[in-house]
Structures are given as C-alpha cells and as structure tokens.
Amino acid sequence: MKVYKSGYRNPWLSPYTILERVFFWREIDYDEPVIARWANRLDPICQALMAVRQFIYPQINYIKIDRYDTWSMDHTLADIILPMLRQLKATKHGAPHTDDSDVPEYLQSHMAQPREHEWDTDDLHFMRWDWILNEEIWAFEQLTKDDAESQFFDHSECDPGRKPWDDEGYKKVKYDKEGHAAWQARMDNGFRLFGKYYRCHWD
C-alpha cells in the first residue's frame, strides 16, 4: 500500500480580499455600489488565478492498494487508523454529541451538573467523547498485536517437547474462556463505536 495525501489547499482569492488590501485605510462595505462593481470586475481574474494555482499546485491524493493489503484488511486498516485516533485525541478542538447508552453511567448526562442554558453542553460532554475515543484506541491496539490472545492461554503445565498434534498435551493448556469473551466483547464495542461515530472523527 502507498498513500500520498497533501494538506487541504484553498486556491481561491476573493475579490473582496483584494479590495480590502487596496482600501487599507478604511473598512469596506460590501453593499457599497463602487465596491460591488469592482468585485464583479475582479471576479473573472480571481477565477482564472484559482485555475492556475490548482494546475501548478494540485491536491495530491494518490492511493495504491497491493493485493496483499486485503489478505487481512482489518489488520491493514488498523495500522493506519490507530495512529490517526491517537493524534485526533491529542489535537482535537471539540467533541460531537454522543448517546448516553454508549458510555458508563457515571459519564451520562443525568450525572452532570445542571446546565445554565438549554443550549449549553454539560460538564461531562467532552469526557464522554474522550471515553469513546479511548475505547476505540484500545480496540485497535488489540487488533494490531499479533499475540494479543495469548494472554488467555497458559501453557506452563505443558510438556516443552509437546508436538502440535499431541491432543493429550493440549488438554493441559489452561484457557480463560470468560476473560477471552469479555476481551472480545470490549473490542467489538470499540469497533461499533468507531462505526457509529465515524463521521464525528474530526479536529
């Protein structure tokens, strides 16, 4: 897999930005007839300038997928998603609305202090999003570990020389079935949250 993506580029230069520079000694009124007339004259120039800038500095968005990338696509994507989630958590500037049913009771909205205004967010609003991001990060961390499930199997009582096909030897392996099920359930919930709030992962 090869991915090349450049940062967002806005090649548009507004006619009003030019006019603000020209009339630097005063604030311009966009509804002023002279300003509106000059803005209309400058618009085609700005459009042409935008086309030139887009041609010289195009947005880079190149993605090449190799055949082996889809052999275990969930693991391939996890290697990309995990560092992005970590960066988002460290640099985010806001938080979306989240459902109380997706977080523990101590973070639910009815546990928050009363809001001063109806449109205000409660004092647990950002903590709920942090909790959800942490669960998503944890789930993808587990997926990127090749030996994550080994923690539920204890081979200490097995014969070191045991052959893989030795059924009697395998009977000595201790398996934490309940712990494994809880671990899997938490992972599944983290992936569910990632899917549910997929469009909320913005900075």
KAFEN-V742376 format. One record per residue. N is the residue number from 0. SS is DSSP state (~ for helix, > for strand, _ for the rest). Layout:
BEGIN
((N/SS) (N/SS))
END
This chain:
BEGIN
((0/_) (1/>) (2/>) (3/>) (4/>) (5/_) (6/_) (7/_) (8/_) (9/_) (10/_) (11/_) (12/_) (13/_) (14/~) (15/~) (16/~) (17/~) (18/~) (19/~) (20/~) (21/~) (22/_) (23/_) (24/_) (25/_) (26/_) (27/_) (28/_) (29/_) (30/_) (31/_) (32/~) (33/~) (34/~) (35/~) (36/~) (37/~) (38/~) (39/~) (40/~) (41/~) (42/~) (43/~) (44/~) (45/~) (46/~) (47/~) (48/~) (49/~) (50/~) (51/~) (52/~) (53/~) (54/~) (55/~) (56/_) (57/_) (58/_) (59/_) (60/>) (61/>) (62/>) (63/>) (64/_) (65/_) (66/~) (67/~) (68/~) (69/~) (70/_) (71/_) (72/~) (73/~) (74/~) (75/~) (76/~) (77/~) (78/~) (79/~) (80/~) (81/~) (82/~) (83/~) (84/~) (85/~) (86/~) (87/~) (88/~) (89/~) (90/~) (91/_) (92/_) (93/_) (94/_) (95/_) (96/_) (97/_) (98/_) (99/~) (100/~) (101/~) (102/_) (103/_) (104/~) (105/~) (106/~) (107/_) (108/~) (109/~) (110/~) (111/_) (112/_) (113/_) (114/_) (115/_) (116/_) (117/_) (118/_) (119/_) (120/_) (121/_) (122/_) (123/_) (124/~) (125/~) (126/~) (127/~) (128/~) (129/~) (130/~) (131/~) (132/~) (133/~) (134/~) (135/~) (136/~) (137/~) (138/~) (139/~) (140/~) (141/~) (142/~) (143/~) (144/_) (145/_) (146/_) (147/~) (148/~) (149/~) (150/~) (151/~) (152/>) (153/>) (154/_) (155/_) (156/_) (157/_) (158/_) (159/_) (160/_) (161/_) (162/_) (163/_) (164/_) (165/_) (166/~) (167/~) (168/~) (169/~) (170/_) (171/_) (172/_) (173/>) (174/>) (175/_) (176/~) (177/~) (178/~) (179/~) (180/~) (181/~) (182/~) (183/~) (184/~) (185/~) (186/~) (187/~) (188/~) (189/~) (190/~) (191/~) (192/~) (193/~) (194/~) (195/~) (196/_) (197/~) (198/~) (199/~) (200/_) (201/_) (202/_))
END
